[in-house]
Amino acid sequence: MSVVYGENLMSDGVVREWCRKFREGRIDVHDEGGQGRKSVATDETVQRVDAVVRERRRFTISELSEQFPLISRSALYAIVTDNLGYRKICARWVPKMLTDINKERRMASALSFLLRYADDGEHFLTQIVTGDETWIHFDNEETKLQSQQWIHTFSPNKPKKFKRTFSTKKQMATVFWDHQGVLLVDFMEPGTTINAAAYCATLRRLRQSIRNTRRGMLTSGVVLLHDNARPHSAAVTQQLLARFRWEVFDHPPHSPDLAPSDYHRFPTLKKWLGGRRFNTNDELQSTVKTWLNRQEASFYAEGIGKLVHRYDKSLNLHGDYVEK
């Protein structure tokens, strides 16, 4: 039969099903025209399910089926997802519950940035110098993604991770960068804290680094983008920046989603640090500096360029947080 009919031959399963139907008394060999079971997703049912969903957002399909015992779980899931267009997502952590005043400041900063970008274009992005501080731990836990490994589907030996007590020893690193790469990596001495005097000393080293590595940048103008931490907004810091003739772009409070170091630079660094251990300060510092300087210029340009999209999205969200 396969030789005679080729690809048009019915499968063995279809032949057996037709034989069963003939044994049960069927004599018509024509298709019934798709007359199947009537759909349970009527307009009335969909509206009833929608009303239940609106009353309680945190439900499971099993809990929903208790209120609709005549409808199967698969049909309920199709109504919720296909007919009503719902999808289940987890709440995300945000730094702060933004007030109306916070949102207004974020919108003002976004509008100011986008207007400046519209006037100056890519040249504006090349003037931006940004930086922030972060803790570097001597003992870094391996991420769950880094522990992935290939095993056989039926292998009884599943990989496990055990909770460990990691050392709390750490060191504060200050990293400044622009669209071309790292400008300055500064590590604080153990036992010291960042104050206005220490931050001013870091800014002087940053200015010297720009003079040595970015020819003409001090003349064309520097736009400094940093957050409003106390050492950054102190009067002595503002006076120093005024003497430098640097433009300080307004960064709204509680806005790490608009800080390139927080949304681009440091997450990548922390991911790379997963599973690494350092024994001495020199080892930690040299390893981190080497990795930062090894990144291509395109990586840093991408981080600065994302500011345009993030400010635009924040403005469209009426000042709310930007996730991606």
C-alpha positions as CSV (number, residue, x, y, z in Angstrom):
1,M,0.0,0.0,0.0
2,S,2.9,2.4,0.7
3,V,4.4,1.7,-2.7
4,V,1.0,2.3,-4.5
5,Y,-0.3,5.4,-2.5
6,G,3.0,6.9,-1.3
7,E,2.6,10.0,0.9
8,N,-1.2,10.0,0.6
9,L,-1.5,6.8,2.5
10,M,-3.3,7.1,5.9
11,S,-1.4,6.3,9.0
12,D,-1.9,3.0,10.9
13,G,-3.6,4.9,13.7
14,V,-6.2,6.6,11.4
15,V,-7.0,3.2,9.7
16,R,-7.6,1.6,13.1
17,E,-9.8,4.4,14.2
18,W,-12.0,4.1,11.1
19,C,-12.2,0.4,11.6
20,R,-13.5,1.0,15.2
21,K,-16.1,3.4,13.9
22,F,-17.3,0.9,11.3
23,R,-17.6,-1.8,14.0
24,E,-19.7,0.5,16.1
25,G,-22.2,0.9,13.2
26,R,-21.1,3.9,11.2
27,I,-21.7,3.6,7.5
28,D,-20.8,7.2,6.3
29,V,-17.2,7.6,5.2
30,H,-17.4,11.4,4.8
31,D,-16.0,13.9,7.3
32,E,-18.6,15.4,9.8
33,G,-17.4,18.9,8.9
34,G,-15.7,19.7,12.2
35,Q,-18.8,19.3,14.4
36,G,-17.1,18.7,17.7
37,R,-17.9,19.4,21.3
38,K,-19.3,22.8,22.0
39,S,-16.9,25.3,23.5
40,V,-17.3,26.2,27.1
41,A,-15.8,29.7,26.6
42,T,-19.0,31.5,26.1
43,D,-19.3,35.2,26.6
44,E,-21.1,34.7,29.9
45,T,-18.5,32.3,31.2
46,V,-15.6,34.5,30.2
47,Q,-17.3,37.5,32.0
48,R,-17.8,35.4,35.2
49,V,-14.2,34.3,35.2
50,D,-13.0,37.8,34.6
51,A,-15.1,39.1,37.6
52,V,-13.5,36.4,39.9
53,V,-10.0,37.3,38.7
54,R,-10.5,41.0,39.4
55,E,-11.6,40.3,42.9
56,R,-8.5,38.2,43.7
57,R,-5.3,38.5,41.6
58,R,-3.3,35.9,43.6
59,F,-5.0,32.7,42.7
60,T,-4.1,29.3,41.2
61,I,-6.0,27.5,38.5
62,S,-6.8,24.8,41.1
63,E,-8.4,27.4,43.3
64,L,-10.3,28.9,40.4
65,S,-11.6,25.5,39.3
66,E,-13.3,25.1,42.7
67,Q,-15.6,28.0,41.8
68,F,-16.2,26.6,38.3
69,P,-16.5,22.8,38.9
70,L,-18.1,22.2,35.5
71,I,-15.2,23.6,33.6
72,S,-11.9,21.7,33.2
73,R,-8.6,23.1,34.4
74,S,-7.2,23.3,30.9
75,A,-10.3,25.2,29.7
76,L,-10.1,27.6,32.6
77,Y,-6.4,28.3,31.9
78,A,-7.3,28.9,28.2
79,I,-10.0,31.4,29.3
80,V,-7.7,33.3,31.6
81,T,-4.7,33.5,29.2
82,D,-6.2,33.4,25.7
83,N,-9.7,35.0,26.1
84,L,-8.9,37.4,28.9
85,G,-5.2,38.1,28.1
86,Y,-3.9,37.7,31.7
87,R,-0.4,36.5,32.6
88,K,1.1,35.8,36.0
89,I,4.1,37.9,37.0
90,C,6.0,38.3,40.2
91,A,6.3,41.6,42.0
92,R,9.7,43.3,41.5
93,W,11.8,45.0,44.2
94,V,12.2,48.8,43.9
95,P,14.5,51.0,45.9
96,K,11.7,53.2,47.3
97,M,8.0,53.8,47.1
98,L,8.2,57.0,45.0
99,T,6.1,59.9,46.0
100,D,4.5,62.3,43.6
101,I,7.4,64.8,44.3
102,N,10.0,62.1,43.5
103,K,8.2,61.2,40.2
104,E,8.1,64.9,39.3
105,R,11.8,65.3,39.8
106,R,12.5,62.2,37.8
107,M,10.3,63.5,35.0
108,A,12.1,66.9,35.1
109,S,15.5,65.2,34.9
110,A,14.3,63.0,32.0
111,L,12.9,65.9,30.1
112,S,16.1,67.9,30.6
113,F,18.3,65.0,29.4
114,L,16.2,64.3,26.3
115,L,16.1,68.0,25.3
116,R,19.8,68.2,25.7
117,Y,20.3,65.0,23.6
118,A,17.9,66.3,20.9
119,D,20.1,69.5,20.6
120,D,23.6,68.0,20.9
121,G,23.1,64.4,19.7
122,E,25.8,61.9,20.3
123,H,28.3,64.6,21.2
124,F,26.4,65.0,24.5
125,L,26.9,61.3,25.3
126,T,30.6,61.6,24.7
127,Q,30.9,64.3,27.3
128,I,29.3,62.2,30.1
129,V,31.6,60.9,32.9
130,T,29.8,58.7,35.4
131,G,30.8,56.8,38.5
132,D,29.7,55.3,41.7
133,E,30.9,53.2,44.7
134,T,30.4,49.5,45.3
135,W,31.6,46.8,47.7
136,I,33.9,44.1,46.5
137,H,33.8,41.0,48.7
138,F,36.9,38.8,49.3
139,D,34.7,35.7,49.1
140,N,32.0,35.7,46.5
141,E,29.2,33.1,46.3
142,E,28.7,31.3,43.0
143,T,25.5,32.2,41.3
144,K,22.9,29.6,40.6
145,L,23.4,30.1,36.8
146,Q,27.1,29.5,37.1
147,S,26.5,26.1,38.9
148,Q,24.7,24.7,35.9
149,Q,26.0,21.4,34.4
150,W,25.0,18.8,31.9
151,I,23.7,15.6,33.3
152,H,21.7,12.6,31.9
153,T,17.9,12.9,32.2
154,F,17.7,9.8,34.3
155,S,20.7,10.4,36.4
156,P,20.0,9.9,40.1
157,N,22.9,12.2,41.1
158,K,21.4,15.7,40.9
159,P,23.8,18.5,41.6
160,K,23.4,20.2,45.0
161,K,24.6,23.5,46.5
162,F,25.1,23.8,50.2
163,K,24.7,27.0,52.2
164,R,28.0,28.4,53.3
165,T,29.0,31.2,55.8
166,F,31.0,33.6,53.7
167,S,33.5,36.0,55.0
168,T,32.2,39.6,55.5
169,K,35.6,41.0,54.6
170,K,35.2,43.5,51.8
171,Q,36.6,46.6,50.2
172,M,35.0,49.7,48.8
173,A,35.8,50.5,45.1
174,T,35.0,53.7,43.3
175,V,34.8,53.4,39.5
176,F,34.6,56.3,37.0
177,W,34.1,55.7,33.3
178,D,32.9,57.2,30.1
179,H,31.9,56.0,26.6
180,Q,35.4,54.8,25.9
181,G,36.2,52.9,29.0
182,V,37.5,53.2,32.6
183,L,38.9,56.5,33.7
184,L,39.7,55.8,37.4
185,V,39.4,52.8,39.8
186,D,40.0,53.9,43.4
187,F,40.0,51.6,46.4
188,M,39.4,52.9,49.9
189,E,41.7,51.9,52.7
190,P,40.2,49.5,55.2
191,G,38.6,51.2,58.2
192,T,38.0,54.5,56.4
193,T,34.7,56.0,55.2
194,I,33.8,58.1,52.2
195,N,33.3,61.8,53.2
196,A,33.5,65.0,51.3
197,A,37.2,65.4,51.7
198,A,37.9,61.9,50.5
199,Y,35.5,62.3,47.5
200,C,37.2,65.6,46.5
201,A,40.6,63.8,46.5
202,T,39.1,61.2,44.2
203,L,37.7,63.9,41.9
204,R,41.2,65.5,41.7
205,R,42.6,62.1,40.6
206,L,39.8,61.7,38.1
207,R,40.6,65.1,36.6
208,Q,44.2,64.2,36.2
209,S,43.3,60.8,34.6
210,I,41.0,62.6,32.1
211,R,43.8,65.0,31.2
212,N,46.2,62.1,30.6
213,T,43.9,59.7,28.7
214,R,41.2,61.9,27.1
215,R,42.9,64.6,25.1
216,G,40.8,67.7,24.7
217,M,37.9,66.5,26.9
218,L,38.6,69.0,29.7
219,T,38.5,71.8,27.1
220,S,35.3,70.6,25.3
221,G,33.5,70.1,28.6
222,V,32.8,67.4,31.1
223,V,29.3,66.4,32.1
224,L,29.5,64.6,35.5
225,L,26.7,62.2,36.3
226,H,26.7,60.9,39.9
227,D,24.1,60.3,42.5
228,N,23.1,62.7,45.3
229,A,24.9,61.0,48.2
230,R,26.1,63.4,50.9
231,P,29.8,63.4,49.9
232,H,28.7,64.1,46.3
233,S,26.3,67.0,47.2
234,A,28.4,68.6,50.0
235,A,29.3,72.2,49.6
236,V,33.0,71.6,49.4
237,T,32.4,69.1,46.6
238,Q,30.2,71.6,44.7
239,Q,32.9,74.3,45.1
240,L,35.6,72.0,43.7
241,L,33.4,71.0,40.7
242,A,32.7,74.7,40.1
243,R,36.5,75.4,40.0
244,F,36.9,72.5,37.5
245,R,34.1,74.1,35.4
246,W,32.4,70.7,35.1
247,E,28.7,70.6,34.4
248,V,26.9,68.4,37.0
249,F,23.8,66.8,35.5
250,D,20.9,66.5,37.9
251,H,20.4,63.0,39.1
252,P,17.0,62.5,40.9
253,P,17.1,60.8,44.3
254,H,16.4,57.1,44.7
255,S,17.1,56.5,41.0
256,P,19.6,53.7,40.5
257,D,17.7,52.7,37.3
258,L,19.0,56.0,35.8
259,A,22.6,55.5,37.0
260,P,24.7,53.7,34.3
261,S,27.0,52.1,37.0
262,D,24.0,50.6,38.8
263,Y,22.1,49.2,35.8
264,H,25.0,48.3,33.5
265,R,28.5,48.4,35.0
266,F,28.3,46.9,38.5
267,P,25.8,44.0,37.7
268,T,28.1,42.6,35.1
269,L,31.1,43.0,37.4
270,K,29.2,41.2,40.3
271,K,28.2,38.4,38.0
272,W,31.8,37.9,36.9
273,L,32.9,37.9,40.6
274,G,30.6,35.0,41.4
275,G,32.6,32.1,42.9
276,R,35.9,34.0,43.1
277,R,37.9,34.3,46.3
278,F,40.7,36.8,47.1
279,N,43.3,36.4,49.8
280,T,44.9,39.9,49.9
281,N,43.9,43.5,49.1
282,D,46.5,43.6,46.3
283,E,45.0,40.5,44.7
284,L,41.5,41.8,44.8
285,Q,42.4,45.2,43.5
286,S,44.6,44.0,40.6
287,T,42.1,41.4,39.5
288,V,39.2,43.9,39.5
289,K,41.2,46.5,37.7
290,T,42.4,44.0,35.0
291,W,38.8,42.9,34.3
292,L,37.5,46.5,34.1
293,N,40.2,47.6,31.7
294,R,39.8,44.5,29.6
295,Q,36.2,45.3,28.5
296,E,35.8,46.7,25.0
297,A,34.9,50.3,24.4
298,S,31.6,49.2,22.9
299,F,30.5,47.8,26.2
300,Y,31.0,51.2,27.9
301,A,29.4,53.1,25.0
302,E,26.4,50.8,25.3
303,G,26.0,51.6,29.0
304,I,26.0,55.4,28.3
305,G,23.7,55.0,25.3
306,K,21.1,53.2,27.4
307,L,20.5,56.5,29.2
308,V,18.4,57.8,26.2
309,H,16.1,54.9,26.3
310,R,15.8,54.8,30.1
311,Y,15.0,58.5,30.5
312,D,12.5,58.3,27.6
313,K,10.8,55.3,29.2
314,S,10.7,56.9,32.6
315,L,9.1,60.0,31.1
316,N,6.5,57.8,29.4
317,L,5.9,56.0,32.7
318,H,5.2,59.4,34.4
319,G,8.3,59.2,36.5
320,D,8.0,55.6,37.6
321,Y,10.9,53.1,37.8
322,V,12.4,51.6,34.6
323,E,12.9,47.9,34.7
324,K,14.7,47.4,31.4
